């Protein structure tokens, strides 16, 4: 395994940055939107803290899965309903 860090110094970051920056910004925006929505709806969705871990740890896939699937998984809390 190559652990030589001098290879990073040889990369021309000025050429890579214009392509990488929009991807990084879109990823951060997607994570921000998912976290904002999670914070507003954490009392409504089922397993909210599992979704929080998925949003944070699964960088790109986690927020997409939460926004597509997680928002629809509403908690069925019948404790406040009169019988």
VEXVOKOL-785220 format. One record per residue (C-alpha): residue in three letters; x, z, y. Coordinates in steps of 0.1 Angstrom, whole numbers, padded with zeros to 4 digits, always signed. Layout:
<recs>
ALAXZY ...
</recs>
This chain:
<recs>
UNK+0000+0000+0000 UNK+0013-0009+0034 UNK+0013+0020+0058 UNK+0035+0004+0085 UNK+0017+0010+0118 UNK+0040-0015+0137 UNK+0017-0043+0126 UNK-0009-0030+0150 UNK+0015-0034+0179 UNK+0021-0070+0170 UNK-0016-0080+0174 UNK-0026-0098+0205 UNK-0055-0075+0216 UNK-0063-0097+0246 UNK-0075-0125+0224 UNK-0095-0102+0200 UNK-0112-0080+0226 UNK-0136-0107+0240 UNK-0150-0112+0205 UNK-0150-0075+0194 UNK-0164-0059+0225 UNK-0199-0074+0223 UNK-0202-0064+0187 UNK-0191-0029+0194 UNK-0215-0026+0224 UNK-0244-0039+0204 UNK-0236-0015+0176 UNK-0235+0014+0201 UNK-0268+0003+0217 UNK-0285+0001+0183 UNK-0272+0036+0173 UNK-0284+0049+0207 UNK-0319+0034+0204 UNK-0322+0048+0168 UNK-0310+0083+0179 UNK-0334+0083+0209 UNK-0363+0073+0187 UNK-0353+0099+0160 UNK-0351+0126+0186 UNK-0386+0118+0199 UNK-0402+0115+0164 UNK-0382+0140+0143 UNK-0413+0162+0139 UNK-0434+0133+0126 UNK-0411+0115+0101 UNK-0404+0128+0066 UNK-0368+0139+0059 UNK-0357+0137+0095 UNK-0322+0151+0090 UNK-0314+0128+0061 UNK-0323+0099+0085 UNK-0300+0114+0112 UNK-0271+0114+0088 UNK-0279+0079+0078 UNK-0280+0067+0114 UNK-0247+0083+0122 UNK-0227+0077+0091 UNK-0239+0042+0081 UNK-0229+0027+0115 UNK-0247-0007+0114 UNK-0270-0004+0084 UNK-0283+0031+0090 UNK-0299+0025+0124 UNK-0315-0007+0111 UNK-0329+0010+0080 UNK-0342+0038+0101 UNK-0359+0015+0127 UNK-0374-0007+0099 UNK-0383+0019+0072 UNK-0378+0054+0085 UNK-0402+0052+0114 UNK-0430+0043+0090 UNK-0424+0073+0067 UNK-0447+0097+0084 UNK-0449+0133+0072 UNK-0481+0142+0055 UNK-0486+0177+0069 UNK-0521+0189+0060 UNK-0514+0226+0069 UNK-0532+0224+0102 UNK-0563+0207+0087 UNK-0594+0229+0081 UNK-0609+0227+0046 
</recs>
